[in-house]
């Protein structure tokens, strides 16, 4: 697999409760359902809840992978440290966070970079990140192909927080086309309108996720992504459209976006061509 690079989707936010973990899980599930070899990495090192959401248990975590890769990088095999999530015929890999707080403090940027870099056999790597601009997060945002920046625009402090985070990403010189702005819990009847937030940001949202508390509750109770537990939910359908956009399977409404979105669409199209090359290579 040498020379092949995965598409890395960082799911990032600057506030807790933004829905980034649910977004990361359903992106991974949707990409896997579409036939791509996908790995979901839980990088909330102290309080990650991907495993709990998916009702999974594993004794092997990122901490074990770190020890192994630092001791013998040449013989390191990432597959030895991944846990498989399976639903029916579809599966994706999960790299859990450390189980102990002390292990979380010992995780190094160098080791995580090497671990992510070793995942060359995957078409997509989805990173569920913490809501801070830490050294580790900045390093992984650098490595990422796309930054899915999630936020809930339900009251003014949240909007301010989201703008500060977006401005910070730009100050760190991440290209605007690399940052996909995602509004979670979108509600057309809400006092704060998406158009007003877009004017404040000086950028358009890439995607809107509708509010659907009942669907999320059912999904968590069943220990399955929304795509498998409540397939007819409006939120589930919105996640499918988001997956489609990352794989270039755009529907009619996507094709009629404003011209200001064209550059970002072209960027996603280039990612899609890259995935096709990877799939052809892996099929040999």
C-alpha positions in Angstrom: 0.0 0.0 0.0 3.0 2.3 0.0 2.3 5.6 -1.8 -1.5 5.4 -1.1 -3.0 8.0 1.1 -6.4 7.8 2.8 -8.9 10.7 2.8 -8.9 12.0 6.4 -12.1 13.7 7.6 -11.6 15.6 10.8 -14.9 16.2 12.7 -14.2 19.2 14.8 -16.1 21.7 17.0 -15.3 24.4 19.5 -18.0 23.5 21.9 -19.3 20.4 23.6 -22.7 19.0 22.8 -22.4 20.1 19.2 -23.1 16.6 17.8 -19.6 16.0 16.4 -19.4 12.4 17.8 -22.8 11.5 16.3 -21.7 13.1 13.1 -18.4 11.2 13.0 -20.1 7.8 13.8 -22.7 8.3 11.0 -20.2 9.5 8.5 -18.1 6.3 9.2 -21.2 4.1 8.9 -22.4 5.7 5.7 -19.0 5.5 4.0 -18.7 1.9 5.1 -22.2 1.2 3.7 -21.1 2.7 0.4 -18.3 0.1 0.2 -15.3 2.1 1.4 -12.8 0.7 3.9 -13.3 3.1 6.8 -11.7 3.6 10.2 -13.2 5.8 12.9 -10.7 7.1 15.4 -11.9 8.4 18.8 -9.5 11.2 19.8 -11.4 12.4 22.8 -8.7 10.8 24.8 -10.2 11.3 28.3 -13.9 11.1 27.7 -14.4 9.6 24.3 -17.8 7.9 24.0 -17.8 6.3 20.5 -17.5 2.9 22.1 -20.3 3.5 24.5 -22.5 4.9 21.7 -21.9 1.8 19.6 -22.3 -0.5 22.6 -18.8 -1.9 22.1 -16.0 -3.0 24.4 -12.4 -3.5 23.7 -9.3 -4.1 25.8 -7.0 -2.8 23.1 -6.9 1.0 22.6 -4.9 3.8 21.2 -2.5 3.6 24.2 -1.6 0.0 23.2 -1.0 1.1 19.6 1.2 3.9 20.8 3.4 1.6 22.9 3.7 -0.8 20.0 4.6 1.8 17.3 7.1 3.5 19.4 8.8 0.2 20.3 8.9 -1.3 16.8 7.6 1.0 14.1 8.9 -1.2 11.3 6.8 -4.2 12.3 3.7 -2.3 13.5 0.4 -3.4 12.1 -2.5 -1.1 12.8 -5.1 -3.8 12.2 -3.9 -5.5 15.4 -5.2 -2.5 17.4 -8.6 -1.9 15.8 -12.0 -3.1 16.9 -14.6 -4.0 14.2 -18.1 -2.6 14.4 -20.5 -4.7 12.3 -24.1 -4.3 11.4 -25.4 -6.8 8.9 -23.1 -7.0 6.0 -21.5 -3.6 6.7 -18.5 -3.0 9.0 -16.0 -0.4 9.8 -12.9 -0.3 12.1 -12.8 1.7 15.4 -9.6 2.8 17.2 -10.8 3.4 20.8 -9.3 6.0 23.1 -7.2 5.0 26.2 -9.3 3.4 28.9 -7.3 5.1 31.8 -6.9 8.8 32.3 -3.2 8.3 33.0 -2.8 6.7 29.6 -4.6 9.6 28.0 -2.1 12.0 29.4 0.8 9.9 28.0 -0.5 10.0 24.4 2.1 11.9 22.2 1.5 13.9 19.1 4.4 12.0 17.4 2.8 8.6 18.1 -0.7 9.6 16.9 0.8 11.0 13.7 2.6 7.8 13.0 -0.5 5.7 13.8 -2.8 7.7 11.5 0.0 7.6 8.9 0.0 3.8 9.1 -3.6 3.5 8.0 -2.8 3.4 4.3 -5.2 0.5 3.6 -8.3 2.7 4.4 -10.1 4.8 1.9 -11.5 7.0 4.6 -10.3 7.8 8.1 -12.8 9.7 10.3 -11.4 11.6 13.3 -13.7 12.4 16.2 -11.8 15.2 17.9 -12.0 17.2 21.1 -13.3 20.7 21.2 -10.0 22.5 21.8 -7.1 23.9 19.7 -4.5 21.6 21.3 -1.1 20.7 19.8 -2.5 17.2 18.9 -5.6 18.6 17.3 -3.7 21.1 15.2 -1.3 18.4 14.0 -4.3 16.2 13.0 -6.1 19.1 11.3 -2.9 19.6 9.3 -3.0 16.0 8.3 -6.7 16.1 7.4 -8.0 16.3 3.9 -11.3 17.9 5.1 -12.3 19.7 8.3 -16.0 19.1 9.1 -16.6 22.0 11.5 -19.8 21.3 13.4 -21.8 23.8 15.5 -25.3 24.3 17.0 -26.5 27.9 16.4 -29.2 27.9 19.1 -28.2 31.1 21.0 -25.9 34.0 20.6 -22.9 32.8 22.7 -22.9 29.6 20.6 -22.8 31.6 17.4 -19.9 33.7 18.8 -18.0 30.6 19.8 -18.5 29.1 16.3 -17.3 32.3 14.6 -14.2 32.5 16.9 -13.4 28.9 16.1 -13.8 29.5 12.3 -11.7 32.7 12.4 -9.0 30.7 14.3 -9.0 28.0 11.7 -8.5 30.7 9.0 -5.7 32.4 11.1 -3.9 29.0 11.2 -4.0 29.3 7.4 -6.4 26.4 6.7 -7.9 26.9 3.2 -11.5 27.9 3.2 -12.3 25.1 0.7 -10.9 22.6 3.2 -13.3 23.7 6.0 -16.9 22.3 5.6 -19.2 24.3 7.8 -22.0 22.1 9.2 -24.9 23.5 11.1 -26.4 20.9 13.5 -30.0 21.0 14.8 -31.0 23.4 12.0 -34.5 24.8 12.5 -36.1 27.2 10.1 -38.3 28.6 12.8 -35.5 29.4 15.2 -34.8 33.1 16.1 -31.2 32.9 14.8 -31.4 32.2 11.1 -28.7 30.3 9.2 -28.5 33.2 6.7 -27.6 35.6 9.5 -24.9 33.3 10.7 -23.5 33.0 7.2 -23.3 36.8 6.9 -21.5 36.9 10.2 -19.0 34.2 9.1 -18.6 35.5 5.6 -19.0 32.0 4.4 -21.9 29.6 3.5 -22.8 26.4 5.4 -21.7 23.3 3.5 -24.5 21.2 5.1 -27.5 21.5 7.5 -28.4 18.7 9.9 -32.1 18.9 11.2 -33.1 18.6 14.8 -34.3 15.1 15.6 -34.0 14.3 19.3 -36.2 11.2 19.1 -34.1 9.6 16.4 -30.8 10.3 18.3 -32.4 8.8 21.5 -33.4 5.6 19.6 -30.0 5.3 18.0 -28.2 5.6 21.3 -30.6 3.1 23.0 -30.0 0.6 20.2 -26.2 1.1 20.1 -26.4 1.6 16.3 -25.7 4.6 14.0 -28.8 6.4 12.8 -28.3 4.9 9.4 -29.1 1.5 10.8 -31.5 2.2 13.6 -33.8 4.9 12.2 -33.3 4.8 8.5 -36.4 7.0 7.7 -35.6 9.8 10.0 -35.0 13.2 8.4 -31.7 13.4 10.3 -30.7 10.1 8.9 -31.5 11.2 5.4 -29.5 14.3 5.9 -26.5 12.3 7.0 -26.9 10.3 3.9 -26.8 13.4 1.8 -23.6 14.5 3.7 -22.0 11.1 2.9 -23.1 11.5 -0.7 -21.4 14.9 -0.9 -18.1 13.5 0.5 -18.3 10.7 -2.1 -19.4 13.1 -4.9 -22.8 11.4 -5.2 -24.7 14.8 -5.1 -28.4 15.0 -5.5 -30.4 17.6 -7.4 -30.4 20.2 -4.7 -26.7 20.0 -4.4 -26.3 20.6 -8.1 -28.1 23.9 -7.8 -26.0 25.6 -5.1 -24.8 29.1 -5.6 -21.7 29.7 -7.6 -19.8 30.6 -4.4 -19.9 26.9 -3.5 -18.5 25.7 -6.9 -14.8 25.8 -5.7 -15.6 23.6 -2.7 -17.6 21.2 -4.9 -14.6 20.9 -7.3 -12.4 20.2 -4.3 -14.8 17.4 -3.2 -14.8 16.1 -6.8 -11.0 15.8 -6.7 -11.3 13.8 -3.5 -13.7 11.5 -5.2 -11.3 10.9 -8.1 -8.7 10.1 -5.5 -10.9 7.6 -3.8 -11.6 5.9 -7.1 -7.9 5.5 -7.7 -7.5 4.1 -4.2 -10.3 1.6 -4.8 -8.8 0.4 -8.1 -5.5 0.0 -6.4 -6.9 -2.0 -3.4 -8.9 -4.2 -5.8 -5.7 -5.4 -7.5 
